[in-house]
């Protein structure tokens, strides 16, 4: 009998910190050994000339989710996870989205019913909290955190989702009490609303005005405010999908001051610009997302943030809506920008785009690539070291990359259900050619090898990143430390 189920031989193993020319042995879905002369296996994979990387962990994607306006994503758990794994991602964490009046517990139960029969790779959930009632905050949220749903997202914009500052403080205090990580969509709602109303009143309704209405100063202001709210409560936060240098600078300043503020950015802010929204007819609607893409100078700033560590994670924010009456054009064939479904697809191309343009053009090194797309994500969301690394005992989630393989992107080659890609025609160098999920070969020779419903739900630990620093607020009495009494309910 063979010693191992699989041995990957001859590749270069790369993690967030190390690079090793060694073989990788897999047994019972986990990495069992790293080294040379490891013995025999039921199957051997020749990875000569290839990079052997941890499978990507996608920490921000919208799958089979109904938006606040009632539009459902194009991708269900099958098409989204198939698309993800073909792009080298082996774990996804989408959102169980609470709508106002909904129970969080019922929201999660309904999401389980969607995911279990369809997902082909492992998955967890974040929560979206839009209705922080006493029942939700006092009973449902603490119970769900104990059940392994240890992160949640809040919005500072969108009519049906936004929380005011008072509600934000309640949510941040709950996160502190229960050890959860808070993700924040930071844009100034009233700035967007004020600009949008005036643009529409003057007849400026085309998709390009979506970018005008979401001014970068509004992103910066909301980012600053979210950071100050988190500082008051002394709880870390992650500012998601940062698009503007001004918002990035707010995060960098907070980090320099010793605050536990994390940043995330996405492919659309490196590879798209506001000019993409100004295409013929309604074509620009395909590129509408919030925050919107900015300009070439903003792209270069975001690259700097990836290189210097301002951004801990690189996510797709995959929000797939078809370019028809079920998605982008649900409000009619030529809706005003205020009624275009917000979001772009990108779950399959997240890793190849960053590898090609980041590692391939020396903007980041290969270790930063692994950290941004896998290791840091797993650490932030309580999955490390089970996910996000190649180490003995970790799940055998592995992507074998051909660093020389060149691909021209067309939607026909992708596996999502959206019908288009905003990256059509882009040349990419470097591609995952074999992908393992928990030791199973999931993708090989361009074919899917795993079954619908074979992915497993992941209960996640509390994140070390979510631990408060224990600061006392200077405006509170240091003798009594009223701050801790108020915030922690002492």
Protein Blocks (a to p, Z undefined) as FASTA:
>chain_A
ZZbfbdcehiacddfkbccddddddeehiafbgcehebpafbdcdfehiacddddddfbd
cehiacfkopacfbdfklmmmmmmmnopabdcddddddehiafklmmmmmmmmmmmmomb
dcddddddfblcfklmmmmmmmmmmnopabdcddfehjklpccfklmmmmmmmmmmnopa
cddddddfklmmmmmmmmmmnopabfklmmmmmcfklmmmmmmmmmmmmmmnopadddeh
ifbfklmmmmmmmmmnopacdddddfklmmgcfklmmcghjllmmmgccdddfbfklmmm
mmmmmmnomambdcfkiacdddbfklmmmnojbdcfklgccdddhklmmmmmmmmmmmmn
opacfklmmmmmmmmmmmmnopafkgopacehiacddddddfkbccdddfklpmbfnopa
fkgoiacedidfbdceehiafbgghiafbdehiaccddddddfklpcehiacfkbcfklo
mmlmmmnoZZ
